Amino acid sequence: MTDHRTPAHRTMANAIRALSMDAVQQANSGHPGAPMGMADIAETLWNGFLKHNPSNPDWIDRDRFVLSNGHGSMLLYSLLHLSGYDLDISELKNFRQLHSKTPGHPEYGYAPGVETTTGPLGQGLGNAVGMAIGERTLAAQYNKPGLELINHHTYTFLGDGCLMEGISHEVCSLAGTLKLGKLIAFYDDNGISIDGEVEGWFSDDTPKRFESYGWHVIPTVDGHDRAAIEKAIKAAQSQTDKPTLICCQTKIGFGSPNKEGKESSHGAPLGADEIALTREKLGWTHAPFEIPKDIYNAWDAKEKGAAAEAGWSDLLKEYRSKYADECTEFERRISGDLPSDWNEKANAFIASVDKAAEKIASRKASQNTLNGFGPMLPELIGGSADLAGSNLTIWSESRGIEEHADGNYIYFGVREFGMAAIMNGMVLHGGFKVYGATFLMFSEYARNALRMAALMKIPSLFVFTHDSIGLGEDGPTHQPVEQAATLRLMPNMDVWRACDSVEAAVSWKVALERKDGPSSLLFSRQGLAPQKRNAQQLEDVSKGGYVLVDSPDPQAILIATGSEVGLAVDAQAELASKGINCRVVSMPSTDVFDRQSESYCESVLPESITARVVIEAGVSGGWYKYAGSRSAMICLDSFGESGPADQVFEHFGFNVANVVKSVKAIL
């Protein structure tokens, strides 16, 4: 490969290589190969093109940079440290150590400038697609002629592993279809993965693959030639109606005399002797973690970044003077705050739902809620994985972004995993409340992106309909049994399973208000009877669990969720007719209930009432924490059956007679 770089740029890239191999060596753990191989690409992008302000990592019009191959995290940490972010050299020395800002894979919320958590390969690419959608949509909604508040690129680095993962097909196919011209991906084509040379298991014609998606592809770029990289980036930026893939041919572990181009540099320290030889080959004479002042000065992006943001601030002032209302709304949205009248209007809508008392499927109640809340929230945007007619995610003012750049609806296609990762990227971009839907059964396809949302503590909103064996004739392949339980097991994921229209509306409201994590809303296919509530009960729905029906001196408690709450209420009435007093507790969200005060939880589930029956058409495992010393589980610890929903419920014992029998058995 021909090297046309100036000594200054060579030295600046070598600073990344030195910091990366030193940090991995000191931690005795990590991946030096990718940072060393991609250092020239990163130096060219960050010093020649990237619009960012290290002094304000949250500036809304910054370019986004995503390291999808997150195992090469020292590349990102080196870039942030060198360019002037608040990431001291001590944090690089503490790479991969407990409580450092430099964990083994980049984690959102630790080091400033880390745009998303990456490591599970391919998901960063999905996040980048979401960020690009967010940029284009927000720009279309607010930009005015000569006043472009939103005008930035999304850049992502990715490797062979990202492209082998199936999610890369899902998100790149959609990105090409949507013509995301400001998305630029750099493919680190080094031919090496953990197991060695990838040609034995990855022989795709990647350029043709991406061309078939509708991408602009720049093949065979010398990833160690600054002039070639610059030319490719300029060509990518000039292509405004297609995303671009720049295929950079690099050498993993660049500069290492004995490990360059080999898998041995991928996921292990180079070793002290090899590092010494690498320093000699690169002409890097400085001690470990030592960066000369002139190199720091050459890298420092604070002055340039501050000037860029200052220019944008002047633009914002002019925008405010001409479009005051739009500017106020824009600033509210990027702050993440809900409208000032949100609570009042949302509560009024919930009260109207309570008054209407309709028997409808909770998926329909969800759609009604979208119609109620949607006009209040211009930031609301969402879609479905090719199930809009079943998930009922389209509301009266939905406008598809494929036809309307300023729209609020995304037809994700059959791409559950890709949808969830894209949603996360849109949330991380800022300015939106984002929802996406599929059947609860197919949350399995999206599982790792749901986990990433929970890990990052971001408020992505996942809608899952057809939530139980009530799905009926489609049978056990489509009937979720363990899914609600496993979602509840996920730390920081709030799971809601509504029993009627009121609980559906409340679950939406609480999820939209949440800022510190994602929510999963589970809705039924079949109609659910409305439940009667007084004012206090209506207020208590938002607490995740509450007493729905009570009786004097209850002898037992029936705990239920979703479609089974109606069954519990009917059984309570039957038991009362037999002289057995019971309480019915609706538990739409165990996660939210568990965060309530000890006194409130005791008022709902007093320890003195030890006879309890749990009723849910799903696995029983997670319910034992709420069961008393005398308990029964009317749950489903097997897969479902194909047949009409009412017959399937009857087959598995979800009927009044079985509840009555179970209560009598434990009393």
C-alpha positions as CSV (number, residue, x, y, z in Angstrom):
1,M,0.0,0.0,0.0
2,T,1.4,3.4,-1.0
3,D,1.8,5.9,1.9
4,H,1.2,9.5,0.9
5,R,0.7,10.9,4.4
6,T,2.7,13.7,5.8
7,P,4.9,13.0,8.8
8,A,2.5,15.1,11.0
9,H,-0.4,12.9,10.2
10,R,1.6,9.7,10.4
11,T,2.7,10.8,13.9
12,M,-0.9,11.7,14.9
13,A,-2.2,8.3,13.9
14,N,0.7,6.6,15.7
15,A,-0.4,8.3,18.9
16,I,-3.6,6.3,18.6
17,R,-1.6,3.1,18.0
18,A,0.7,3.8,21.0
19,L,-2.1,4.6,23.4
20,S,-4.1,1.6,22.3
21,M,-1.3,-1.0,22.6
22,D,-0.1,0.5,25.9
23,A,-3.6,0.5,27.5
24,V,-4.3,-3.1,26.4
25,Q,-0.9,-4.2,27.6
26,Q,-1.4,-2.5,31.0
27,A,-4.9,-4.1,31.4
28,N,-3.5,-7.4,30.1
29,S,-6.8,-7.6,28.2
30,G,-8.3,-6.1,25.1
31,H,-8.1,-5.7,21.4
32,P,-5.2,-3.7,20.0
33,G,-5.5,-4.9,16.4
34,A,-8.5,-2.9,15.2
35,P,-7.3,0.5,16.7
36,M,-3.9,0.1,15.2
37,G,-5.4,-0.9,11.8
38,M,-8.0,1.8,11.7
39,A,-5.9,4.6,13.2
40,D,-5.2,6.3,9.8
41,I,-8.9,6.3,8.9
42,A,-9.8,7.7,12.3
43,E,-7.2,10.4,12.2
44,T,-8.3,11.5,8.7
45,L,-12.0,11.6,9.6
46,W,-11.6,13.3,13.0
47,N,-9.1,15.9,12.0
48,G,-10.3,16.6,8.5
49,F,-14.1,16.2,8.6
50,L,-15.8,15.5,11.9
51,K,-18.0,18.3,13.2
52,H,-18.0,18.1,17.0
53,N,-17.2,20.2,20.1
54,P,-15.3,18.3,22.8
55,S,-16.4,21.0,25.3
56,N,-20.0,20.2,24.7
57,P,-20.5,16.5,23.7
58,D,-24.3,17.0,23.6
59,W,-24.4,19.7,21.0
60,I,-27.4,18.6,18.9
61,D,-25.9,19.4,15.5
62,R,-22.7,17.5,16.0
63,D,-21.7,14.7,13.6
64,R,-22.4,11.3,15.2
65,F,-19.5,8.8,15.3
66,V,-20.3,5.2,16.1
67,L,-17.7,2.5,16.6
68,S,-19.8,-0.5,15.7
69,N,-16.9,-2.9,16.1
70,G,-16.8,-1.9,19.8
71,H,-14.2,-4.4,20.8
72,G,-11.7,-1.8,19.3
73,S,-12.8,0.6,22.1
74,M,-9.3,2.0,22.6
75,L,-9.5,3.6,19.2
76,L,-12.5,5.6,20.4
77,Y,-11.0,6.4,23.9
78,S,-7.8,7.5,22.2
79,L,-9.7,9.8,19.8
80,L,-11.7,11.3,22.7
81,H,-8.7,11.9,24.9
82,L,-6.5,13.3,22.1
83,S,-9.1,15.7,20.7
84,G,-9.9,17.3,24.0
85,Y,-12.9,15.6,25.6
86,D,-13.0,15.3,29.4
87,L,-11.2,11.9,29.4
88,D,-8.0,12.2,31.3
89,I,-4.9,10.0,30.5
90,S,-5.5,8.3,33.9
91,E,-8.7,6.9,32.5
92,L,-6.8,5.3,29.6
93,K,-4.4,3.9,32.1
94,N,-7.4,2.4,33.9
95,F,-8.7,0.8,30.7
96,R,-11.0,-2.1,31.5
97,Q,-10.7,-1.5,35.3
98,L,-13.6,-1.4,37.7
99,H,-15.4,2.0,37.7
100,S,-13.2,3.5,35.1
101,K,-14.7,5.6,32.3
102,T,-13.0,3.3,29.8
103,P,-14.8,-0.1,30.1
104,G,-13.8,-3.0,27.8
105,H,-16.5,-2.0,25.2
106,P,-17.8,1.6,24.8
107,E,-20.7,2.2,27.1
108,Y,-23.0,5.1,26.8
109,G,-23.0,7.4,29.8
110,Y,-19.4,6.7,30.9
111,A,-17.0,8.7,28.8
112,P,-18.2,11.9,27.2
113,G,-18.4,11.6,23.5
114,V,-19.4,7.9,23.5
115,E,-22.7,8.1,21.4
116,T,-23.9,4.5,22.1
117,T,-22.9,1.3,23.7
118,T,-21.4,-1.1,21.2
119,G,-19.8,-4.5,21.3
120,P,-22.5,-6.9,20.2
121,L,-21.5,-6.7,16.6
122,G,-23.8,-5.1,14.0
123,Q,-25.9,-3.1,16.5
124,G,-23.8,0.0,16.3
125,L,-24.4,0.0,12.6
126,G,-28.1,-0.3,13.4
127,N,-27.9,2.6,15.9
128,A,-26.1,4.7,13.2
129,V,-29.0,4.1,10.8
130,G,-31.4,5.3,13.5
131,M,-29.3,8.4,14.1
132,A,-29.3,9.1,10.4
133,I,-33.1,8.8,10.3
134,G,-33.3,11.1,13.3
135,E,-31.1,13.7,11.6
136,R,-33.0,13.7,8.4
137,T,-36.5,13.7,10.0
138,L,-35.7,16.4,12.6
139,A,-34.1,18.6,9.8
140,A,-37.3,18.2,7.7
141,Q,-39.5,19.1,10.6
142,Y,-37.6,22.3,11.7
143,N,-35.2,23.6,9.0
144,K,-36.1,26.7,7.1
145,P,-34.5,28.2,4.0
146,G,-31.1,29.5,5.0
147,L,-31.6,28.4,8.6
148,E,-30.6,24.8,8.9
149,L,-30.6,24.0,12.6
150,I,-30.0,20.3,11.8
151,N,-27.4,19.4,9.2
152,H,-24.9,16.8,10.2
153,H,-23.5,13.4,9.2
154,T,-23.5,10.0,10.9
155,Y,-20.2,8.1,10.5
156,T,-19.8,4.5,11.6
157,F,-16.8,2.2,11.7
158,L,-17.5,-1.5,11.3
159,G,-15.6,-4.7,10.7
160,D,-16.1,-8.1,9.1
161,G,-18.0,-9.4,12.2
162,C,-20.6,-6.6,11.9
163,L,-21.2,-7.5,8.3
164,M,-21.5,-11.2,9.1
165,E,-24.3,-10.6,11.7
166,G,-27.8,-10.8,10.2
167,I,-28.8,-7.4,11.7
168,S,-26.4,-5.7,9.2
169,H,-28.6,-7.0,6.4
170,E,-31.8,-5.7,8.1
171,V,-30.6,-2.2,8.8
172,C,-28.5,-1.6,5.7
173,S,-31.4,-2.8,3.4
174,L,-33.7,-0.3,5.1
175,A,-31.0,2.5,5.0
176,G,-30.7,2.0,1.2
177,T,-34.4,2.0,0.7
178,L,-34.7,5.3,2.7
179,K,-31.8,6.9,0.8
180,L,-30.0,8.1,3.9
181,G,-27.4,10.2,2.2
182,K,-25.8,11.5,5.3
183,L,-24.9,8.0,6.6
184,I,-21.3,7.1,5.8
185,A,-19.9,3.7,6.9
186,F,-16.2,2.7,6.9
187,Y,-15.7,-1.0,6.5
188,D,-12.4,-2.2,8.0
189,D,-11.7,-4.8,5.4
190,N,-8.7,-6.5,7.0
191,G,-9.7,-10.1,6.3
192,I,-9.1,-11.2,9.9
193,S,-11.5,-12.2,12.8
194,I,-10.9,-14.1,16.0
195,D,-10.6,-17.5,14.2
196,G,-8.2,-16.3,11.6
197,E,-8.5,-15.3,7.9
198,V,-12.2,-14.8,7.2
199,E,-12.1,-16.0,3.6
200,G,-12.9,-19.5,4.9
201,W,-16.3,-18.4,6.3
202,F,-17.0,-14.9,4.8
203,S,-16.5,-14.8,1.1
204,D,-19.3,-12.3,0.3
205,D,-18.8,-9.8,-2.5
206,T,-19.5,-6.9,0.0
207,P,-19.5,-4.1,-2.6
208,K,-22.1,-5.8,-4.7
209,R,-24.1,-6.7,-1.7
210,F,-24.3,-3.0,-0.7
211,E,-24.9,-1.9,-4.2
212,S,-27.9,-4.2,-4.3
213,Y,-29.2,-2.4,-1.1
214,G,-29.0,0.9,-3.0
215,W,-25.9,2.2,-1.3
216,H,-23.1,4.2,-2.9
217,V,-20.0,2.0,-2.6
218,I,-16.4,3.1,-2.8
219,P,-14.3,-0.1,-3.0
220,T,-10.7,-0.9,-2.4
221,V,-9.6,2.3,-0.6
222,D,-6.1,2.1,0.9
223,G,-6.9,2.4,4.6
224,H,-3.4,3.6,5.3
225,D,-3.3,6.3,2.7
226,R,-4.6,9.6,4.0
227,A,-5.1,11.1,0.5
228,A,-7.1,8.1,-0.6
229,I,-9.3,8.3,2.5
230,E,-9.9,12.0,2.1
231,K,-10.9,11.5,-1.5
232,A,-13.4,8.8,-0.4
233,I,-14.9,10.8,2.3
234,K,-15.4,13.8,0.0
235,A,-17.0,11.5,-2.6
236,A,-19.3,10.1,0.1
237,Q,-20.4,13.5,1.3
238,S,-21.2,14.6,-2.2
239,Q,-23.6,11.6,-2.6
240,T,-26.7,13.0,-1.0
241,D,-29.4,10.5,-1.9
242,K,-27.6,7.2,-1.0
243,P,-25.8,6.1,2.1
244,T,-22.1,5.3,1.4
245,L,-19.9,2.3,2.3
246,I,-16.2,3.1,2.1
247,C,-14.3,-0.2,1.9
248,C,-11.0,0.4,3.5
249,Q,-8.3,-2.2,3.1
250,T,-6.2,-2.2,6.2
251,K,-3.7,-4.3,8.1
252,I,-4.9,-5.4,11.6
253,G,-2.2,-4.5,14.2
254,F,-0.5,-2.1,11.7
255,G,3.1,-1.5,12.8
256,S,3.6,-4.7,14.7
257,P,6.5,-6.5,13.0
258,N,5.4,-10.0,14.0
259,K,1.6,-9.6,14.5
260,E,0.5,-7.2,11.8
261,G,-2.1,-8.8,9.6
262,K,-2.6,-11.8,11.9
263,E,-5.3,-12.9,14.3
264,S,-2.8,-12.8,17.1
265,S,-3.2,-9.0,17.3
266,H,-7.0,-9.2,17.4
267,G,-7.9,-9.9,21.0
268,A,-4.8,-10.1,23.2
269,P,-2.0,-7.8,24.3
270,L,0.9,-7.6,21.9
271,G,3.4,-8.3,24.7
272,A,6.2,-6.1,26.0
273,D,8.8,-7.3,23.5
274,E,6.5,-6.9,20.5
275,I,5.4,-3.4,21.7
276,A,9.1,-2.4,21.9
277,L,9.6,-3.6,18.3
278,T,6.5,-1.8,17.2
279,R,7.6,1.5,18.7
280,E,10.9,1.1,16.8
281,K,9.1,0.3,13.5
282,L,6.7,3.3,13.9
283,G,9.5,5.6,15.0
284,W,7.6,6.3,18.3
285,T,10.2,7.0,20.9
286,H,8.0,8.1,23.8
287,A,7.3,6.2,27.0
288,P,4.0,4.4,27.6
289,F,1.1,6.8,27.8
290,E,3.3,9.7,27.0
291,I,2.0,12.1,24.3
292,P,4.2,15.1,23.4
293,K,2.6,18.5,23.7
294,D,2.9,19.3,20.0
295,I,0.9,16.1,19.2
296,Y,-1.8,17.1,21.7
297,N,-1.9,20.6,20.1
298,A,-2.3,19.1,16.7
299,W,-5.1,16.9,17.8
300,D,-6.9,19.5,20.0
301,A,-10.4,20.1,18.5
302,K,-11.8,22.3,21.3
303,E,-11.2,25.7,19.6
304,K,-12.5,24.5,16.2
305,G,-15.5,22.8,17.9
306,A,-16.4,25.9,20.0
307,A,-16.2,28.0,16.8
308,A,-18.5,25.6,15.0
309,E,-21.0,25.6,17.8
310,A,-20.9,29.4,18.2
311,G,-21.8,29.7,14.5
312,W,-24.7,27.4,15.1
313,S,-25.8,29.4,18.2
314,D,-25.9,32.5,16.0
315,L,-28.0,30.6,13.6
316,L,-30.3,29.5,16.4
317,K,-30.7,33.2,17.5
318,E,-31.7,34.2,14.0
319,Y,-34.1,31.3,13.8
320,R,-35.7,32.3,17.2
321,S,-36.2,35.8,16.0
322,K,-38.1,34.7,12.9
323,Y,-39.8,31.5,14.2
324,A,-40.2,31.9,17.9
325,D,-42.8,29.2,18.4
326,E,-41.0,26.6,16.4
327,C,-37.7,27.4,18.2
328,T,-39.3,27.0,21.6
329,E,-40.7,23.6,20.5
330,F,-37.4,22.6,19.0
331,E,-35.5,23.4,22.2
332,R,-38.1,21.5,24.3
333,R,-37.8,18.5,22.2
334,I,-34.0,18.3,22.2
335,S,-34.1,18.8,26.0
336,G,-36.2,15.6,26.2
337,D,-39.0,17.4,28.2
338,L,-42.6,16.8,27.6
339,P,-45.0,19.7,26.8
340,S,-46.0,21.8,29.8
341,D,-49.6,20.8,29.5
342,W,-48.9,17.1,28.9
343,N,-49.9,15.8,32.3
344,E,-53.2,17.7,32.4
345,K,-54.2,16.6,28.9
346,A,-53.0,13.0,29.2
347,N,-54.9,12.6,32.5
348,A,-58.0,14.1,30.9
349,F,-57.7,11.5,28.1
350,I,-57.4,8.6,30.5
351,A,-60.5,9.9,32.4
352,S,-62.4,9.8,29.1
353,V,-61.3,6.3,28.4
354,D,-62.4,5.3,31.9
355,K,-65.8,6.8,31.3
356,A,-66.2,5.2,27.9
357,A,-65.8,1.7,29.4
358,E,-65.4,-0.2,26.1
359,K,-64.8,-3.9,25.6
360,I,-62.0,-4.0,23.1
361,A,-58.7,-5.7,22.5
362,S,-55.9,-3.9,24.4
363,R,-54.0,-3.6,21.1
364,K,-57.0,-1.5,19.9
365,A,-56.9,0.5,23.1
366,S,-53.3,1.1,22.4
367,Q,-54.1,2.6,19.0
368,N,-56.9,4.7,20.6
369,T,-54.3,6.0,23.0
370,L,-52.0,6.9,20.1
371,N,-54.8,8.8,18.6
372,G,-55.3,10.6,22.0
373,F,-51.7,11.3,22.8
374,G,-50.3,11.7,19.3
375,P,-51.6,15.2,18.7
376,M,-50.0,16.3,22.1
377,L,-46.6,15.0,21.1
378,P,-45.0,16.2,17.9
379,E,-41.9,14.3,18.9
380,L,-43.7,10.9,18.7
381,I,-42.4,8.7,15.9
382,G,-42.7,5.0,15.5
383,G,-43.6,2.0,13.4
384,S,-44.1,-1.7,13.1
385,A,-42.1,-4.6,11.7
386,D,-44.6,-5.3,8.9
387,L,-47.5,-5.8,11.3
388,A,-49.1,-2.4,11.3
389,G,-52.6,-3.9,10.7
390,S,-52.2,-6.3,13.6
391,N,-50.2,-4.2,16.0
392,L,-52.4,-1.2,15.3
393,T,-49.5,1.3,15.5
394,I,-50.8,3.6,12.8
395,W,-52.9,6.4,14.2
396,S,-55.0,9.1,12.5
397,E,-52.1,11.5,11.9
398,S,-49.4,9.0,10.9
399,R,-47.3,9.9,7.9
400,G,-44.7,7.6,6.5
401,I,-41.1,9.0,6.3
402,E,-40.5,7.2,3.1
403,E,-43.0,9.6,1.4
404,H,-42.9,12.5,3.8
405,A,-39.4,13.6,5.1
406,D,-41.0,15.3,8.0
407,G,-43.3,12.3,8.8
408,N,-43.8,10.3,12.0
409,Y,-44.2,6.7,10.9
410,I,-41.6,4.1,9.8
411,Y,-42.5,1.0,7.9
412,F,-39.6,-1.1,9.3
413,G,-40.5,-4.2,7.2
414,V,-39.9,-7.7,8.6
415,R,-36.8,-6.6,10.6
416,E,-37.5,-7.0,14.3
417,F,-33.9,-6.8,15.5
418,G,-33.0,-4.1,13.1
419,M,-36.1,-2.1,14.1
420,A,-35.1,-2.2,17.8
421,A,-31.5,-1.2,17.1
422,I,-32.7,1.6,14.8
423,M,-35.1,2.8,17.5
424,N,-32.3,3.0,20.0
425,G,-30.2,5.1,17.6
426,M,-33.1,7.5,17.1
427,V,-33.6,7.9,20.9
428,L,-29.8,8.5,21.3
429,H,-29.9,11.1,18.5
430,G,-32.4,13.1,20.5
431,G,-35.6,15.0,19.7
432,F,-38.0,12.1,19.5
433,K,-40.1,9.7,21.5
434,V,-39.7,6.5,19.6
435,Y,-41.9,3.4,19.6
436,G,-41.7,0.2,17.5
437,A,-44.0,-2.9,17.4
438,T,-44.2,-6.6,16.6
439,F,-45.9,-9.6,18.1
440,L,-44.7,-10.5,21.6
441,M,-43.4,-13.8,20.3
442,F,-41.0,-12.0,18.0
443,S,-39.5,-9.9,20.8
444,E,-37.1,-12.9,20.7
445,Y,-35.7,-11.7,17.4
446,A,-35.1,-8.2,18.9
447,R,-33.9,-9.4,22.3
448,N,-30.3,-8.1,22.3
449,A,-31.3,-4.6,21.2
450,L,-33.9,-4.5,24.0
451,R,-31.2,-5.5,26.4
452,M,-28.9,-2.7,25.0
453,A,-31.7,-0.1,25.6
454,A,-32.0,-1.3,29.2
455,L,-28.2,-1.3,29.6
456,M,-28.0,2.3,28.2
457,K,-30.9,3.5,30.3
458,I,-32.6,5.0,27.3
459,P,-36.4,5.4,26.9
460,S,-37.1,3.3,23.8
461,L,-40.7,2.1,23.8
462,F,-41.4,-1.4,22.6
463,V,-45.0,-2.4,21.7
464,F,-45.7,-6.1,21.7
465,T,-49.2,-7.3,20.8
466,H,-50.8,-10.8,20.6
467,D,-49.5,-11.3,24.1
468,S,-50.7,-14.8,25.1
469,I,-52.4,-18.0,24.1
470,G,-55.3,-15.7,23.3
471,L,-53.6,-15.4,19.9
472,G,-55.5,-18.7,19.2
473,E,-55.3,-20.4,15.9
474,D,-51.8,-19.5,14.9
475,G,-50.6,-21.9,17.6
476,P,-47.6,-22.3,19.8
477,T,-45.1,-21.0,17.3
478,H,-46.8,-17.6,17.7
479,Q,-48.2,-17.9,21.2
480,P,-45.8,-16.3,23.8
481,V,-45.5,-18.2,27.0
482,E,-42.1,-17.3,28.6
483,Q,-41.6,-13.9,26.9
484,A,-43.4,-11.7,29.5
485,A,-41.4,-13.4,32.2
486,T,-38.1,-13.1,30.6
487,L,-38.7,-9.4,29.7
488,R,-39.4,-8.9,33.4
489,L,-36.1,-10.5,34.3
490,M,-34.2,-8.0,32.2
491,P,-32.7,-5.3,34.6
492,N,-34.1,-1.8,34.0
493,M,-36.8,-2.9,31.5
494,D,-40.3,-1.9,32.6
495,V,-42.9,-4.4,31.4
496,W,-46.6,-3.5,31.3
497,R,-49.4,-5.9,30.6
498,A,-52.7,-4.1,30.5
499,C,-56.1,-5.6,31.5
500,D,-58.3,-3.1,29.7
501,S,-58.3,0.3,27.9
502,V,-57.6,2.3,31.0
503,E,-54.5,0.3,31.9
504,A,-53.4,0.5,28.2
505,A,-53.6,4.3,28.3
506,V,-51.8,4.5,31.7
507,S,-49.0,2.2,30.5
508,W,-48.4,4.5,27.5
509,K,-48.4,7.6,29.7
510,V,-45.9,6.2,32.2
511,A,-43.7,4.8,29.4
512,L,-43.6,8.2,27.6
513,E,-42.7,10.0,30.8
514,R,-39.9,7.6,31.7
515,K,-36.4,8.9,31.0
516,D,-34.1,6.3,32.6
517,G,-34.9,3.2,30.7
518,P,-37.0,1.4,28.1
519,S,-40.5,0.0,28.5
520,S,-42.3,-3.0,26.9
521,L,-46.0,-2.6,26.5
522,L,-47.9,-6.0,26.1
523,F,-51.3,-5.9,24.5
524,S,-53.9,-8.5,23.6
525,R,-55.4,-9.7,20.3
526,Q,-58.8,-10.6,21.9
527,G,-61.3,-8.2,23.4
528,L,-61.0,-7.4,27.1
529,A,-63.9,-6.3,29.4
530,P,-63.5,-2.8,31.0
531,Q,-63.0,-2.8,34.8
532,K,-64.7,-0.4,37.2
533,R,-62.5,1.9,39.2
534,N,-62.9,4.7,41.6
535,A,-60.7,7.8,41.5
536,Q,-58.1,6.3,43.8
537,Q,-57.8,3.1,41.9
538,L,-57.5,5.1,38.6
539,E,-54.6,7.0,40.2
540,D,-53.0,3.8,41.5
541,V,-52.8,2.1,38.1
542,S,-49.6,4.0,37.5
543,K,-48.0,2.4,40.5
544,G,-47.8,-0.9,38.7
545,G,-50.1,-2.9,41.0
546,Y,-53.2,-2.0,42.9
547,V,-56.4,-3.4,44.6
548,L,-59.0,-3.5,41.8
549,V,-61.7,-5.4,43.7
550,D,-61.9,-5.8,47.5
551,S,-64.1,-7.3,50.1
552,P,-64.3,-7.2,53.9
553,D,-61.6,-9.2,55.6
554,P,-60.4,-11.0,52.5
555,Q,-59.4,-14.6,53.0
556,A,-57.3,-14.8,49.8
557,I,-55.8,-12.6,47.1
558,L,-56.1,-13.2,43.4
559,I,-53.2,-11.6,41.5
560,A,-53.6,-11.3,37.8
561,T,-52.4,-9.4,34.7
562,G,-53.7,-8.6,31.3
563,S,-56.6,-10.7,29.9
564,E,-56.6,-12.8,33.1
565,V,-57.7,-9.9,35.3
566,G,-61.2,-10.2,34.0
567,L,-61.1,-13.9,34.9
568,A,-60.0,-13.0,38.4
569,V,-62.8,-10.5,38.8
570,D,-65.4,-13.1,37.6
571,A,-64.0,-15.7,40.0
572,Q,-64.0,-13.3,42.9
573,A,-67.8,-12.7,42.4
574,E,-68.4,-16.5,42.2
575,L,-66.3,-17.0,45.4
576,A,-68.3,-14.2,47.2
577,S,-71.5,-16.0,46.3
578,K,-70.1,-19.0,48.1
579,G,-69.2,-17.0,51.2
580,I,-65.5,-16.7,50.4
581,N,-64.1,-13.2,50.5
582,C,-61.3,-12.4,48.1
583,R,-59.3,-9.4,46.9
584,V,-58.3,-8.9,43.3
585,V,-55.0,-7.3,42.6
586,S,-54.3,-6.2,39.1
587,M,-50.5,-6.1,38.5
588,P,-49.9,-4.5,35.1
589,S,-46.3,-3.9,35.9
590,T,-44.4,-5.8,38.5
591,D,-41.3,-3.7,37.8
592,V,-43.1,-0.4,38.6
593,F,-44.8,-2.0,41.6
594,D,-41.5,-3.1,43.1
595,R,-40.3,0.5,43.1
596,Q,-43.2,1.6,45.3
597,S,-42.8,2.3,49.0
598,E,-42.8,-0.6,51.4
599,S,-46.0,0.7,53.0
600,Y,-47.8,0.9,49.7
601,C,-46.8,-2.6,48.7
602,E,-48.0,-3.9,52.1
603,S,-51.3,-2.2,51.6
604,V,-51.8,-4.1,48.3
605,L,-50.3,-7.4,49.3
606,P,-50.4,-7.6,53.1
607,E,-48.3,-10.2,54.7
608,S,-51.2,-11.3,56.9
609,I,-53.0,-12.7,53.8
610,T,-50.9,-15.7,52.9
611,A,-53.4,-17.4,50.7
612,R,-52.8,-16.2,47.2
613,V,-53.6,-17.4,43.6
614,V,-51.6,-16.0,40.7
615,I,-53.4,-16.1,37.3
616,E,-51.4,-15.4,34.1
617,A,-51.3,-17.2,30.8
618,G,-47.5,-17.5,30.9
619,V,-44.8,-19.3,32.9
620,S,-45.1,-19.2,36.7
621,G,-41.5,-18.7,37.6
622,G,-41.4,-15.0,38.3
623,W,-44.6,-15.0,40.3
624,Y,-43.4,-16.8,43.4
625,K,-42.0,-13.6,44.9
626,Y,-45.6,-12.4,45.2
627,A,-47.1,-15.7,46.4
628,G,-47.8,-16.3,50.0
629,S,-47.0,-19.4,52.1
630,R,-50.3,-20.9,50.8
631,S,-50.4,-20.3,47.1
632,A,-51.5,-21.7,43.8
633,M,-50.4,-20.8,40.3
634,I,-52.8,-20.9,37.4
635,C,-50.1,-20.3,34.8
636,L,-48.8,-22.0,31.7
637,D,-45.6,-23.9,32.1
638,S,-45.8,-25.5,28.8
639,F,-46.2,-24.4,25.2
640,G,-49.6,-23.5,23.9
641,E,-51.9,-25.2,21.4
642,S,-53.5,-24.2,18.1
643,G,-57.2,-23.6,18.2
644,P,-59.8,-20.9,18.9
645,A,-58.7,-18.7,21.8
646,D,-61.6,-19.5,24.1
647,Q,-61.1,-23.2,23.6
648,V,-57.3,-22.9,24.2
649,F,-57.9,-20.9,27.5
650,E,-60.4,-23.5,28.6
651,H,-58.0,-26.4,27.7
652,F,-55.3,-24.9,30.0
653,G,-57.6,-24.2,32.9
654,F,-58.1,-20.5,32.6
655,N,-61.7,-20.5,33.8
656,V,-63.7,-19.5,36.8
657,A,-64.2,-23.1,38.0
658,N,-60.5,-23.7,38.2
659,V,-59.8,-20.5,40.0
660,V,-62.6,-21.2,42.6
661,K,-61.2,-24.8,43.0
662,S,-57.7,-23.4,43.5
663,V,-58.8,-20.9,46.1
664,K,-60.7,-23.6,48.1
665,A,-57.7,-25.9,47.9
666,I,-55.4,-23.4,49.7
667,L,-57.8,-22.2,52.3
